[in-house]
Structures are given as structure tokens and as C-alpha cells.
Amino acid sequence: MWNDLQTDEPEGMLAETITLKGWHGDTIHAYFSRPLAEGPYGGIVLIPHLPGWDELNREVARRFTQHDFMVVCPNINERFGHGTPDEAAAAARAAGGVPDESVMADVEASVAYMRSLPESNGKVGVIGMCSGGRHAFLAGCTLPDLDAVAECWGGQVVASPAELTPAKPVAPIDLTEQLNCPMIGIFGNDDQFPSPAQVDQHEAALKKAGKTYEFHRYDGAGHAIWNYTRDAYRPAAAMDSWNKVLAFFGEHLR
């Protein structure tokens, strides 16, 4: 939990850019962080949000590592060229978005990488925010052997047929029966992407399928409540939900 530390404990982390073999064997970049203290550790795949593979993702990765998790954040926009995170994300959007199959393959490569490390305890979860939240839930429904999923305000988990595209050919809610690990969901009740009604629908599908899940919903909060670079940031809701996600991953990945 936040600030639950002993002041005499040795502390340190490694954080660096690595390369992985992702979708179709492509070499992609990923941000990797892990504690330097003795393990073993659970792993987390952090799926980038719509603004791209950016500085905020790196900070989120390091915060999880501060709390004794290894983290890999793959550059899912790698095939659309390099530049600033905004430029690469804009190129991906202009091309119709990153294909779901590409993201899932990059996530699977990230999971395999962490499980191959001697510091790994073999357990790996996924987390994402916004579009990354949708991808995180999709991963929990389509990838084998994940141990936990955290979905933060996942847009278009619930989607109409008109909203589907070649890059996003399925509404993840339609795959709820296939969810194969526990999940946590974080949502703002003022959000419209997803709206409260869509979150209700999402939860009803999980209940009907008998899945293990917990949803936390915050009044006075909308989208991107962890993103302190935006007006949407809500400090109290952000810290409460951070603690809930840390406790969830602590339960399922340690």
C-alpha cells in the first residue's frame, strides 16, 4: 500500500528500454522496470493508453516497481514509426488504430519475457487505462495463463456493432464468458467513455458469467483519474484506487 514502507529497508530499481519479439516476430521496444532487492517478484504488463507509449506510462511502471513488482510496458505503436509519443499515437490513429491481434501478441511476448527471468515468481497480470483498459480486459479473455487483470476506465469494452472496425473487430464484453482470471475495474461515475450505464452492463455480464471481479466507482470523477497532467485528475479517488489496485495485485501476483 502507498507509503507502507520501512525506512531502514534497502531500496533500488532497474528501469530501462529493452527489445522484445512481438507480433509476427517484429522487434519492438518496451519499458522494463524491476526491483533490485532479492525476489522473486510477480510481473505486470502495462498496456499503453491512447496518448501513446509516454512518460506517464513510465512513471506508472516505476510506481508498481516501487511496490515490488516487475513491469513491462510494450510500445504497441512500434509499427507506426517513431517520434514523440503524440506523433506515434497520431500515426496509429490515422491508420485506423492498432489491431487487437497485434496488441495481444505484444502482451503475450511481454508475459513470456517476465516469466523467463530468474527473478520471476511465475505470476503475471495485466493493466491498462482507457484504450489500454479495453485491451487489458480483452487479454484476460483471450490470452492463456494470466493471473490477474486490472481494467481502468476501459473505453469500448461495451461497443455497438457500428463501433467495430477492422482493428477492433469484437466488443470485449461479448467474450466475458472466456475471462480466465480475477479482475478489478476502476471507473469514474462522471465518465462517458465508458458511461455509468456501460459499466453497469459490463458488471452485469461478469455477474451472469459467475466471474471473480471487483468494481470500484467514484463519484465526482470522470475519465483518466490517475493522469495528473489533465484536469480530470482526482487526487483522492486516484490514491484510493491506486491502493485498491496494489492490494489486488498483491493478493493475486505474490
Residue pairs with C-beta under 8 A, 6 or more apart in sequence:
1 243
1 246
1 247
2 239
2 242
2 243
2 246
5 11
9 37
10 37
11 35
11 37
12 35
12 36
12 37
13 33
13 34
13 35
13 36
13 62
13 65
13 66
14 32
14 33
14 34
14 36
15 31
15 32
15 33
15 58
15 61
15 62
15 65
16 31
16 32
16 33
17 29
17 30
17 31
17 32
18 29
18 30
18 31
18 32
18 72
18 113
19 27
19 28
19 29
19 30
20 27
20 28
20 29
20 30
20 72
20 74
20 106
20 109
20 110
20 113
21 27
21 28
21 109
22 28
22 74
22 78
22 102
22 105
22 106
22 109
23 79
23 101
23 102
23 105
23 106
23 109
24 105
26 78
26 79
28 74
28 75
28 76
28 78
28 106
28 109
29 53
29 74
29 75
29 78
30 72
30 73
30 74
30 75
30 110
30 113
31 53
31 57
31 58
31 61
31 71
31 72
31 73
31 75
32 61
32 70
32 71
32 72
32 73
33 61
33 62
33 64
33 65
33 70
33 71
34 41
34 65
34 70
34 71
34 117
34 119
35 41
35 65
35 68
35 69
35 70
37 68
39 118
39 119
39 120
39 121
40 119
40 120
40 121
40 122
41 68
41 69
41 70
41 119
41 120
41 121
42 69
42 70
42 120
42 121
42 123
42 124
42 125
42 147
42 249
42 252
42 253
42 254
43 69
43 70
43 71
43 72
43 111
43 114
43 115
43 120
43 123
43 124
43 125
43 253
44 64
44 69
44 70
44 71
44 72
44 124
44 125
44 126
44 127
44 249
44 253
45 71
45 72
45 73
45 74
45 107
45 110
45 111
45 114
45 124
45 125
45 126
45 127
45 139
46 57
46 60
46 61
46 64
46 71
46 72
46 73
46 126
46 127
46 128
46 132
47 73
47 74
47 76
47 103
47 107
47 126
47 127
47 128
47 132
47 135
47 136
47 139
48 54
48 57
48 73
48 74
48 75
48 76
48 77
48 128
48 132
49 56
49 57
49 128
49 129
49 130
49 131
49 132
49 133
49 224
50 89
50 93
50 130
50 131
50 132
51 85
51 86
51 89
52 77
52 85
52 86
52 88
52 89
52 92
53 73
53 74
53 75
53 76
53 77
53 85
53 88
53 89
54 85
54 86
55 85
56 227
56 229
57 73
58 73
60 73
60 226
61 71
61 73
62 71
63 242
64 71
64 246
64 249
65 71
67 246
67 250
68 254
69 249
69 253
70 114
70 117
70 119
70 120
72 110
72 113
72 114
74 106
74 107
74 109
74 110
75 88
76 98
76 102
76 103
76 106
76 135
77 88
77 89
77 91
77 92
77 98
79 98
79 102
80 88
80 91
80 92
80 95
80 98
81 87
81 88
81 91
82 88
83 91
92 98
96 165
96 166
96 167
97 165
97 167
97 168
98 167
99 166
99 167
100 135
100 138
100 167
100 168
100 169
100 170
103 135
103 138
104 135
104 138
104 139
104 142
104 143
107 126
107 135
107 139
107 143
108 143
111 124
111 126
111 143
111 145
111 146
114 120
114 124
115 122
115 124
121 253
121 254
123 147
123 148
123 252
123 253
123 254
124 146
124 147
124 253
125 146
125 147
125 148
125 149
125 150
125 181
125 249
125 252
125 253
126 136
126 139
126 140
126 146
126 148
126 149
126 150
127 136
127 149
127 150
127 151
127 152
127 245
128 134
128 135
128 136
128 150
128 151
128 152
128 154
129 152
129 153
129 224
129 226
129 227
130 152
130 153
130 154
130 155
130 193
130 223
130 224
131 154
131 155
131 156
132 152
132 154
133 151
133 152
133 153
133 154
133 155
133 157
134 151
134 154
134 155
134 156
134 157
134 172
135 154
136 149
136 150
136 151
136 152
136 154
137 149
137 151
137 154
137 157
137 172
137 179
137 183
138 170
138 172
138 175
139 146
139 149
140 146
140 149
140 179
140 180
140 181
140 183
141 172
141 175
141 176
141 178
141 179
141 180
142 175
142 178
144 180
146 180
146 181
147 181
147 252
147 253
148 181
148 182
148 183
148 184
148 248
148 249
148 252
148 253
149 179
149 181
149 182
149 183
149 184
150 183
150 184
150 185
150 186
150 245
150 248
150 249
151 157
151 183
151 184
151 185
151 186
152 185
152 186
152 226
152 241
152 245
153 186
153 187
153 188
153 191
153 193
153 194
153 223
153 224
153 225
154 172
154 185
154 194
155 193
155 194
155 223
156 163
156 168
156 171
156 172
156 193
156 194
157 171
157 172
157 173
157 194
157 198
157 202
158 171
158 173
158 194
158 198
158 201
158 202
159 168
159 171
159 173
160 171
163 171
164 170
164 171
173 201
173 202
173 205
176 205
176 206
176 208
176 209
176 211
177 209
179 206
179 209
179 211
181 212
181 252
182 212
182 213
182 248
182 252
183 206
183 211
183 212
183 213
183 214
184 213
184 214
184 215
184 216
184 244
184 245
184 248
185 199
185 202
185 203
185 213
185 214
185 215
185 216
186 216
186 218
186 225
186 241
186 244
186 245
187 194
187 196
187 199
187 215
187 216
187 217
187 218
188 217
188 218
188 220
188 221
188 222
188 223
188 225
188 232
188 234
188 237
189 196
189 217
189 218
189 219
189 220
189 221
190 219
190 220
190 221
190 222
191 221
191 222
191 223
192 222
192 223
193 223
194 202
196 217
199 215
199 217
203 213
203 215
206 213
214 244
214 248
216 240
216 241
216 244
218 225
218 234
218 237
218 240
218 241
220 234
220 237
221 232
221 234
221 237
222 232
223 232
224 230
224 232
224 233
225 232
225 233
225 234
225 237
225 238
225 241
226 233
226 238
226 241
226 242
227 233
228 238
